[in-house]
Amino acid sequence: MADERAGREEGREGLRSGLGILSALKDALEETIAEARDRGELSADRAREVVRSAMSRAREAADEARERLDFATRQEVEDVRDQLGELKVRLENLERRASQDPYAGPTRSTPGEGEGPSV
């Protein structure tokens, strides 16, 4: 349990660091592009292409980091929630049927149950 917490905290810290790096990269790109444009070394179209390319690489790096940190996507979490809900309904139906079936024996016996007094 403590290991899981430590792992989650380490993951959060890694994510914060990664986001900080991406933010710094974005700021540096914007500044570099603005300077190049001001000097006339970069057209607006070329600047957009540079930004798209850099952001694409940054997204790929973020996806790789998420995979390395073993984070579940929102969709994966929703899928598991849906499956859990379905399993709960199935279990409730099975329990209800078992309690209504007169031929269903006890599902679990406890020691001493059904035994008479010892002599």
C-alpha positions in Angstrom: 0.0 0.0 0.0 2.8 2.4 0.9 4.6 1.4 -2.2 1.6 2.2 -4.3 1.3 5.7 -2.7 5.0 6.3 -3.2 4.6 5.2 -6.9 1.6 7.5 -7.4 3.4 10.4 -5.8 6.5 9.8 -7.9 4.3 9.6 -11.0 2.6 12.9 -10.1 6.0 14.5 -9.6 7.2 13.2 -12.9 4.1 14.5 -14.6 4.5 17.9 -13.0 8.1 18.0 -14.2 7.1 16.9 -17.7 4.4 19.6 -17.9 6.9 22.1 -16.7 9.4 21.1 -19.4 6.7 21.2 -22.1 5.6 24.7 -20.9 9.2 25.9 -21.1 9.6 24.4 -24.5 6.5 26.1 -25.8 7.7 29.5 -24.4 11.1 29.0 -25.9 9.6 28.1 -29.3 7.3 31.1 -29.3 10.2 33.4 -28.3 12.5 32.0 -31.0 9.9 32.2 -33.7 9.0 35.8 -32.7 12.7 36.8 -32.9 13.2 35.1 -36.2 10.1 36.7 -37.6 11.2 40.2 -36.4 14.5 39.8 -38.1 12.7 38.7 -41.3 14.2 35.3 -41.3 11.0 33.4 -40.9 7.7 33.6 -42.8 4.4 33.1 -41.1 3.8 29.8 -42.9 7.2 28.5 -41.9 6.6 29.6 -38.3 3.3 27.7 -38.2 5.0 24.6 -39.6 7.8 24.8 -37.0 5.2 25.1 -34.2 3.1 22.2 -35.5 6.2 20.0 -35.8 7.4 20.8 -32.4 4.0 20.4 -30.8 3.6 17.0 -32.5 7.0 15.9 -31.1 6.0 17.2 -27.7 2.7 15.3 -27.8 4.5 12.1 -28.8 6.9 12.6 -25.9 4.0 13.2 -23.5 2.3 10.0 -24.7 5.5 8.0 -24.2 5.9 9.4 -20.7 2.3 8.5 -19.9 3.0 5.0 -21.1 6.2 4.7 -19.1 4.5 6.0 -16.0 1.6 3.5 -16.6 -1.2 6.0 -16.4 -4.6 4.9 -17.5 -6.4 7.1 -20.0 -9.8 8.5 -19.1 -11.4 6.1 -21.6 -9.7 3.1 -20.0 -11.0 4.2 -16.6 -14.5 4.7 -18.0 -14.4 1.2 -19.6 -13.4 -0.4 -16.3 -16.2 1.5 -14.5 -18.7 0.3 -17.0 -17.5 -3.3 -16.6 -17.7 -3.0 -12.9 -21.2 -1.7 -13.0 -22.2 -4.7 -15.2 -20.6 -7.1 -12.9 -22.4 -5.7 -9.9 -25.8 -6.1 -11.6 -24.9 -9.7 -12.6 -23.8 -10.5 -9.0 -27.0 -9.0 -7.6 -29.1 -11.0 -10.0 -27.3 -14.2 -9.2 -27.6 -13.6 -5.4 -31.3 -12.9 -5.8 -31.9 -16.1 -7.8 -29.9 -18.1 -5.3 -32.0 -16.8 -2.4 -35.2 -17.7 -4.2 -34.2 -21.2 -5.3 -35.5 -23.7 -2.7 -33.1 -26.3 -3.9 -30.0 -24.1 -3.6 -28.0 -25.2 -0.6 -25.9 -22.9 1.5 -23.2 -21.3 -0.5 -20.8 -21.4 2.3 -20.9 -23.4 5.5 -19.4 -22.2 8.7 -17.7 -24.6 11.2 -20.1 -26.0 13.7 -23.2 -25.1 11.6 -25.7 -27.9 11.7 -23.9 -29.9 14.3 -25.7 -30.9 17.4 -24.3 -30.4 20.9 -21.2 -32.5 21.5 -21.4 -35.2 24.2 
